[in-house]
């Protein structure tokens, strides 16, 4: 049995597709923030184990660490493929990132998605005490609250969407969209990244569901459900990232990178290999920079780190091949015996090394076509040397652009504009770099991941 907290508020129950188990060290700031919240209140983290078994469900795997309990279940190959590779990542992910042309809808995938959410509800329900607060995360688990309500749960339940949320005109392109999206009204609080996302959610419920906006700001559906939608821009562990970057010189790999640059200015991009990140357009913009600025040849290097993901989805295989061809083409055009203009790396690196790479780079190039927030942009800023900071070139369509207004904001589809911004960034005077960095750092220190977590839970508890 899991131990509850004696007195005061009930526990916090965090639910996500994957669970960051205590023995897993390669976790980012979000996982750490969730663990802190669970430790503060006593809590349980529930989700998929990451294992594919002969059948879904079965035994709930339980682990305890300090004040935090972890509960996970396995999925069968069929359930994983329909739920995760299928509906979550071939239907919802492209739709939520404004790519209806890439939506691959299959009724079997939707059935698998609903089946796995029901499985989560079935195994989670017995673990929830009457005074617990439930926090469900991301697009994998949209209907989970409705399924818990159907089983008689009356607890406070919050949901946070980490992706963007497009306008109703795109959402209605999803077959059976109301069957899925109307279940969001089963939450007490739906958190999104930006005010734009909040407006999109409200307009969908007002115009497609027939909800009304109450004077207290909550939406009321025709069925009587009432819920609040609110923007909570997610932050990073700003102080930890800054401290890590300041000690990065202790890593041999950082010295090796600096030596290999031989004094050249470094432009860095770090992204999961995904079509939403605008990587082909980014490579084209860098090529345009080299074409229009021959004086930069042999004086600048672009390092793009892009760990592969979702290798079973054809679109991801295609973009990897496209980027390999593009990188080879750029190097073929401009490379010299002692200089490769672009370094394209498909490996992942620990945060301690990435922060050092960010600190080394004169320019951080973060140009997704759409992104809910983009924490790489924030980590790049937090990693800079205050005395000699680099410049962030940031897509207007990343949620982070709503906060980091002192970055050089660009439209990633306009390769000429991105090339121009790169040129400006590489030649920006030190006093302007310091001023821009300080303003952005002030935002990151005030609105870090702890402030995000506390604001969401305070609103949910209210």
C-alpha angles and dihedrals in degrees: 000000000000116000118239125212116263115233129349121044122356123253126288114245112202117194125189138150091255128029124217098225118206095250091055108094100176095084130127136225095283093058090047091050091052091049091051091050091049092048092049095054102022111252158165130244113205131186149098116329093222089242127119111216137177090266137012124253113003114131119018108229110224131196130167128204121176107310094341127093123197125204123182138172132203126239129216119240092252093050093046093049095047097040104036110020091029121041100007098048106021097040113020100033097057092041093051089049094054095257106122088156089069097046109123106192122190125169090220090058092051090049089051092048092053091043093055092045088052089050090053090050093048094053097036098050097072091050096059120093120209095256098042122117117223123213114188120191135214144337096305091072107036097133097041096100092053090053091049090049089051087057091054103263113155099173124121108273125190130188130200122196111206095188128069119272115222125214122279091259088068098036092059089060087076111095111242089009094159092052088061109027098043088064087074086079088071089073122083091216130021113194123198134177104249143018088250090059091048092052090049091054094046093048091050092054094042097048105027103031098032095237122158129222112239124214090253090060096254124127119236118202124211087254091059101254114142125200141158126235116201140163118244110173107212118234139195134242089268099182094047093050092048092049092047092051093048090057096041092105086074089071116089090214091063092053090048091053092050092048091049091054091058091205096315120140112254125221112193135196124180118185141144108253098263135136090233091066096071094231099152090050090047092054090049091051091052090049089051090052090055091046095052097037110046088165087072093059110119089007101079136046128192116212114193116186111192116165110201120248138181092016091177093065112088094219090061093050089051096051091049091055091046093053093047090054092046094049091048091049093051093048090045091055101043112016123117127199090265099033136059108187094205131037111193114191126183097192130101123232134200117261091248090063096039091056088055092049090051091050091051094052121092089202133033109205111201110163113153118168086226131355133168091225115321112222093196088073091054094044091051091055094045091051096058127114104248090217095051110015126178128232127256118221105196137183116245087223097063114096088232089068089073089065106026096060092153092067118096098265118210143172103245092209090061101076091181091057092048091049090051091050091051090053091050092047094051092052101035113133118249096245091055092046090052093048094049093044094049093052092050092045090053088058093048094049092050097041102040128148092273092055089048093051094045094047092052095046093044090054092045093049090048 
